[in-house]
Amino acid sequence: MAEDRITQTPHTTVIERRGSNAGLVVGLAILVVVCIAAYFLFAGKSSEVSKNNAISSAAKSVESTADKAGAAIDKNS
């Protein structure tokens, strides 16, 4: 009897993906811009708020002093 000889050759499947990374690059660029804008927005806002609070406090103090002076003048008249 003759023996049957079966030879199996391995098959390799290669899948190539081609595409650009433009979406990834654009997404990262947008993320960087948003982070920079947020930094300047919050950093500038806190100093602006501090300045506005100081001006408001000074204006209220001047108003109070002016009201007291006006009341004293009215009593003497």
C-alpha positions in Angstrom: 0.0 0.0 0.0 1.1 3.4 -0.9 0.9 6.0 1.8 -0.7 9.3 0.9 1.4 12.3 1.7 -0.4 15.5 2.5 1.6 18.6 2.7 0.0 21.7 4.1 1.6 25.1 3.5 0.9 27.9 5.9 -0.9 30.9 4.6 -0.3 34.3 5.9 -2.9 37.0 5.5 -1.5 40.5 5.5 -4.0 43.3 6.1 -2.7 46.8 5.4 -4.6 49.8 6.6 -3.9 53.0 4.8 -5.2 56.2 6.1 -4.1 59.6 7.2 -3.8 60.7 10.7 -5.3 64.1 9.9 -8.2 63.6 12.3 -5.9 62.9 15.1 -3.7 65.9 14.3 -6.7 68.2 14.1 -8.1 66.9 17.3 -4.9 67.5 19.2 -4.5 71.0 17.7 -8.1 71.8 18.9 -7.3 70.4 22.3 -4.2 72.5 22.7 -6.0 75.7 21.6 -8.9 75.1 24.1 -6.4 74.5 26.9 -4.5 77.7 26.1 -7.7 79.7 25.8 -9.0 78.4 29.1 -5.7 79.2 30.9 -5.8 82.8 29.7 -9.5 83.2 30.4 -9.3 82.0 34.0 -5.9 83.7 34.8 -7.1 87.0 33.4 -10.5 86.8 35.0 -9.2 86.4 38.5 -7.0 89.4 38.3 -9.8 91.4 36.6 -12.2 90.4 39.4 -9.7 91.4 42.1 -9.2 94.8 40.4 -12.9 95.4 40.1 -13.5 94.4 43.7 -10.9 96.9 44.9 -12.4 99.7 42.8 -15.9 98.9 44.1 -14.7 98.9 47.7 -13.0 102.2 47.3 -16.1 103.7 45.6 -18.3 102.6 48.4 -15.9 104.1 51.0 -16.0 107.4 49.2 -19.7 107.3 48.9 -20.1 106.6 52.6 -17.8 109.5 53.5 -19.6 111.8 51.1 -23.0 110.9 52.6 -21.7 111.6 56.1 -20.2 115.0 55.0 -23.5 115.9 53.3 -25.5 115.0 56.4 -23.2 117.1 58.6 -23.6 120.1 56.3 -27.4 119.7 56.2 -27.5 119.8 60.1 -25.5 123.0 60.2 -27.6 124.8 57.6 
